[in-house]
Amino acid sequence: MKRYVSFRDFDWLLLGMVLLICVLGVVQIYSATFNTRYSGAHEKQVYWVLVGLFLMFVASRINYQVLLEQVPWLYVLSILSLLAVFAFGQKYMGARRWIRLYGSTHLQPSEWVKLVLILAVAKYWADNRTRECTWGDIVKSGMLVGIPSLLVLSQPDLGTTLTYMPVIVMGLFLGGLRFKQGMTLVLLAAMLAPVGWSVLKPYQRERLVSFMEPEADYHGSGYQVIQSLIAVGSGGLTGKGLMQGSQSGLNFLPVPQTDFIFAAFAEEHGFVGAIGLLLLYFLVLMRLIHNAQTAPDRAGGFVVMGLVAVLTFHIMVNVGMVVGFMPVTGIPLPLMSYGGSSVVFTFLALGIVMNIRMRRFVN
């Protein structure tokens, strides 16, 4: 008997955990920006979450297989949107990454391009019926991600560029990358590292090395890491309490509503709160992996695992950055950090995941 797509098959548990993270994010944004020039940012975050929820339900009704068929057009549009940034983009803090829509609302095309790349890589490997990874496959899938990566890097936006890398890594891993091929790629990357280093901006180089010894430039490149470590450490076991964080409240902690929201959260909720939040993220990732395992076809599984790779990378790098284990790269914490483009991307991707889940019994 044929089964039809129904919201009865919607992953309500996953949605509940996602919304809980969003609520924690809104509350933390409010607490971190209270009586600062960013006051009111939490209201905009609520707006973006609502927009994201609406788009998620819309995306959940669109057959993901139809989206995969339209990947060539979506890919072309993504490249055009990145090129449009150079022509019409707004420059902020030395980077041209956003296109102004209306009022104070801006679109960051590089975020939605991330979703297109997940679909493009999934389609490429799903269409590869041999289930064997060749060097030709590695080069072609690498070019799929490499072209938009170079455009985003030239904005310059190193952080977002790095978030594209997990998509290709997951695609190669699931596509059957052999051990010798993997080691060859690692060796090649090590050989090309000096070239990559030479094209980075001076401030990007400082960020990549300052985390190892932030005290060497206390008032410069190491300032953010030092203040973040102070915030996390001062939270102790149970934290100082909501709106009681001195590092964020007294403006010592830079941008506590975006890149360093985890530091502000740890200061106010302590080790217990931080571990609880990380556990919640872990449960979301495990639920996504479960949906990948029950996907109706190979393409669906690749799409879900592509999202898992991106979210995992975001969480690991952001938290690692906050505690001084990784360089400051401006990668937001999913669903927590303030920012409409990131929130909308995540909900759109979750909408596609929901559609894949809802079609697992359709024949």
N, C-alpha and C positions, 0 to 999 in steps of 0.2 A: 504494500500500500504506500502511495506517495505521501511524503510529509512536506508541509509547506512551512515557509519561514514564519516564525511566531515569536513574539516577545516573551513567551513562556520559556524559551531557550536562551534568553538574554542572561548574561552573567551578572546577576544582581549583586552577588557577593563581591566580585571584583569592583564593581561600581561603588559599592558601599565603602570599601577600603580606600579607593581613590578619593572619594568625597571627604573622608575623614582626614586624609593628608591635606586636602585643599582647605578644610576648616582650620586645621592647625596652622597652615600657611597664612591664612587671612588674619587670624588672631595674632600671630607672631609679627606680621607686617605692621599691624596696628600698634602693637607694643613697642616695636623697634623704631617707629617713626613718630610716636606721640610727642607733640611739642617740638617737632623739627620741621625743616622746610619741605620734607617729604610727607608731612601729615596729610591724611586723606587717601594715601596710596592704597590702603586696604579696601576702600570703596570701589576703586577702579579694578582691583583684583577680583572682587565679587562679580563685577560686571563681566570680566573676561571669563570667569568660571561659568557663568550662566550662558554666555555666548558659546563657550566650548561644549557645554552640555547639550545645547540645541544642535550644534553641528555634529556632535557624536551620534545623536539619535538619527539625524539625517543620513550620516555616513553608514550607519548600521542597516539602513534600508536599501543601500546601493550594493548590488551584487559585486563582490570584490573581483570576480572573474571578468566582469565588464571593465572594471578599472584597470586590470592587468592588460586587457586588450588595447586600452587607450594609452598605455605607457609611452609609446613613441611621441605622441602629441604632448603628453604631460611633461615629458623630458625636455622637449623643445621649448615649451612655455616656461619651464623652470630656468633654462639658460637665458631666455629673453628677460625674465624678471630680474636675474642677477645683473645682466647688462644694463637694465633700466636704472639700477641703483647708481651706476656711474653717471648716468645722464640726469636723473631727477632726485637722487638720494640726498638726505639731510646729513650734514656733517656734525658729529657730536664727539667731543673729546678726541679729536684727531682722526676719527674713523667715519667712513661713509657707508653705513649699513642699513639705514632705514629710509623708507619712502613715506612721506607725509600724506595721509588720507584726508583728514579734516580735523580742525581744531588741534588738540594735543595728541591725537591718535596717529600712531605710526605703524607701518607694516615692515617687518624684517623678513624679506623673501628667503633668506638663507635657511630659515626655520622650516618653511613648508617644502623647500627643496629636499630637506632631509627625508620627508615622507615619500617624495617621488623617487628618491634613490633606493629606499627600502623596497618599493614596488618594482623598480627597474631591475634591481639585482635579483629579487625573487623570481621575476618573470624569466630572466636570462637563464638561471639555473634550473627552473622548472621546465623550460623548453629544451634543456640539454638532456636528451633521452639516454645518452650513453652511460650516465651516472659515473663518468670518469673525468677527472680534472686534468686537462692538458695545459701546456704553456700558452696555447692560443686562447683558451678560456680565461686564464689568469690575466693575460694582456687585455682582452676585450672587456672583462668585468672591471679591471683596474681603470680603464679609460672611462667607463661609465661614471665612476666616482671621481676620477682624477680631474676631468674637465671642470665640473662645478667647484671642486676643491680649490683649484688654482684661482678661479674667479673670486671666491670668498676670501682666500688668503690675501689677495691684492686689495681688499677693501680698506684697511687690513683687518681680518678677524681670524686670528689663529685659533681661538677657542672653538668656534663653530666648525672650522675646518677639521680640527681633531675629532669632532663628534661624527664626522662622516666616515672615519676610518673603521669603526666597529662594524659598519654595514658591510664593507667589503671583506673584512676578516671573517665575519659570521657566514657570509655567502661562500667564501672559499672553503671554510671548515665543513659546512654542510654539503658543499658541492663535491667533496671527496678529495680535498688537497692531500697529497702524499707527504710523508715526513721529509723526504729528500727535497721536495719542492719547497716546503715550509722553511727548512734550514737555509736553502739557497736564497729565498726572499729575505730572510733575516740578515744574512751576510751582505746581500745587495743593499739593504737599507742602511746597514752600518757603514758601508763604503760611501754611500751618497749623503750621509749625515753632515759632513763638512760643507757640502754644497747647499743643503737646506739651511744650515746655520748662517751661511753668508748672505742669504736673501732675507733673513729676518731683520725687522727694525731694531734699533738699539734698545728701546724699552722692552721689546719682546725678549731679547737676549737676557736683559737684566732680570726679568721675571722668572725666566727658566733656571737661573742660577742662584737667585737671592734666597730661595727657600732653604737651600743647603746651609747657608750661614747668614741669616737675616740680620744678625747683630753687626755685620760688617758695614751695613748702610742703614743704621737705625732710623734715620729721618727721611730716607729715600725709598729705594726699592724693597727694603726689608720691613718697612713700617706696617704694611697691611698684615703680613704674616705674624709679626710680633704682637700686634693688638688682638689678632684673632686668637693666638695661643693664650694670651692673658684672659680673654673672655671665656674660652672653653675651660681653662684651669680654675678660674674664680667661681665657676658654677658649682664645683664640689660634687657631692653625691646627689643632692635633691634640688639644687639650684637656688637662686635668690628670689624667685617668684616673678609672676607676670608684671611687667612694667617696672621691675626693680633692677634691671641690668644696668650697671654703671658704665660699661664700655660703650654700649649702644646709646644709652640715654644721655651720656655726656659727649657724644659725637667722637669718641676715640676710635670706635670701630667703623671703618669705611663701608659705605653702602650696605648696612645691615639688613636691608629689605631685599637685596638681590643676591650678589655673589656670596656674601658672608652671613646669610640668614641662619645657617646651621650653627655658626658660632654664637649668634644672638640667642638662638633656641637653647643651646647647651648652657649658656650662662644663666638663663632664667629657669631652666628645668633640670639642669644638672645631668650627671652621668645616667641616672635612671631614665630621664626623659629622652636623652639622646639615643640610648640603646632601644627604648621603646619605639622611637621613630624609625630607626634602622630596621628593627624587626618588622614593622609595618611595610616598609619598602620591600623587604625580603619576601613577605607573604604575597605582595602584589606580583613580584617577579615569578614566584613559584606558580601562582595562578595563571599567569600568562604562558608559562612553559607547559602547564597542563592543557591549555587551550591549543597550543601548537601540536601537542601529541594527539589531540582528538580532531585535528583539522581534516576536512574531507579530501584534500589532495596535497601534493607536494608543495605547490605554490603557496597555499594557505599557511602551511607550516613554516615556510621560508619567511613570509611576511611577518608573522607573529614573532619568530625568533630574531628577525631584524630589529623589531621594536625592543625586544628584551636586551639585545646587544647595546642599543643606543642608550636606553634607560640605565642599564648597569654601568656603562661608561660615565654617564652624567653623575650618577650617585658616587661612584668610586673617586672620580677626579675632584668633584666639589668637596666632599668630606675630607679627602686626602689633602686638598689645598688648605682647608680650614685648620687642620691639625698639623700642618707643616711637613707632610710627607710628599706633597706634590707641588709643582710650581703654580703660581696664580695665573690662570688662563681665562678667567671670565666665563666659565661654564656654569650655568644656573643649576640649582637643585630642583628636579622635576616636581611640578605642582605646588612647590613651596615658595620658590623665589618669585618676586614680583616681576611681571612681564607678560603682556598679552600674547605675543607671537609664540613663546614657548608653551604657554598654557593651551592655546588653540591647537598647536601641533600635536601635543600629547592627547588631547581629547579626540581629534580627528583620527589619529592612529588607533586609539582605543575603539572608536566607532567601527573601523575596518575589522579590528579583532573581533568585535561583537558580531559582525556580519559573518565572519568565518565560523565562529562558534554556532551561530543560529542555523548555518547551512550544513552542519555535520551529519544531520539525518536526512537531508534532502537528496532524493534520487531522481 
